[in-house]
């Protein structure tokens, strides 16, 4: 089933065009797609456009319906976007924040189900111990996890995540990405996430989309995208994929190239 | 929140909720105590129990004491509660919707325009002597304040409606209204200037029952709408980008909240003048005690605002025996130190 289809998406800020002819093969149920590219490539802008926060030209279809025609309620039901910025510091408690998100943006059929959903999400993301602690006492990593919980609590089927693991340590990066992949399969939905960590993109994403200066440079399975030529051209690094004896594929980064 | 709490987190949160409810109850008791103190304080020497009896059975009091209690002290004390409640509520909503803990209902310029309206009424007063001060002045203040609210809403629609734009326009409105008021003072008579200054300080003693009922009615109309939005307002405290990403239409929310703030601030100041600091400090104290969940913060800010202004009203009569200091001076005198202490205490949270 097609979760998301993008065709000829163009986006401008005033007269300055920032996204050019973005088209992608359909995202299917269970897909996890990584958006990669250097700073300013257009990853966040594309995610914000897909989330409906920015106006664009072109066609975006979510579960077969045009994204611009979706009602606000249907939009909330289908997708969630997690911005790059961390949840702001305040004396709000993560537990009441998740309740307020459910209460203000979703219909709750059963209190007990909602309670269990929040508890299980906090447990999975390692937030149970701080669930009733003010946000201003939490580390950046924990606040990023609270932001992720906020995106996941409504159980949307399409997740648009902008650098969801940038403030996390390696352990939690792996836990989060494994969990997202599992969620995408269970919800019969898909995940698109912007990532700077190419190792994680290689190990966890089914497909990668390499962007540069508002355009797609390459899209496909990681092996097709993370080629030495692409990495040199877009990231200005000398790097290539290496197959190990144990059957794994690793990214071998040698040096930065002159720009 | 569910009543049949089962999980450890729910049980832990239920305890936090119980503590907050107890604090709200304590605030309510403190407010009622302050109201009683306010009624029993004044130049006329009436015994406390005599007053209590007079509240239940007015005929038990001598005529002059009955007039003092029912026509002077009671409306003054009650309007302190309703104006304080309105400013506390407007302050909490302003701070949340502008995501700025230093904002107050006056940030939007509504009160500065009210002052301009009042000044205009005072200056043109001699040409329409048949209308009383109790009608023309508040009506002008109210109309100008509501005009300020309307201008901000119109500006919000013309721009992207971001909170930065709203704050900047509010500041521009304050400067414009202050300049116009200063211009009026420049051409006005010495008596008129004195009256303008007196009005802008803020004073509860001119209010009567009709004024109390009007302010209370405005508050009672707005308050349920504020309660309807408590979940969404709590979500906004995660940060605007996260609230928007959760599917909340923050711009539409902001338009509604600005409308509510404008109505509350306009009705709060039109009879008693621009009493400062209540709308700023009241929500701060409530937030410190009750946290950010607006189910508690909103009623807490209402109670804190009412308690602060009522306490200031008591002090305005008790500080100098036989003299009633304009309450706006007292709120600033107690408001500034309290505000500074709060800023120092909350520096990590702002």
Interface residues (C-beta under 8 A of the other chain):
Chain A: X51 X53 X72 X75 X76 X80 X81 X82 X83 X85 X86 X87 X88 X89 X90 X91 X92 X93 X95 X96 X97 X99 X100 X101 X103 X104 X105 X111 X112 X114 X115 X116 X118 X119 X122 X128 X131 X132 X134 X135 X136 X147 X150 X151 X154
Chain B: X1 X2 X4 X5 X6 X7 X8 X9 X10 X12 X13 X16 X99 X231 X232 X234 X235 X237 X238 X239 X241 X242 X244 X245 X246 X247 X248 X249 X287 X291 X292 X293 X348 X349
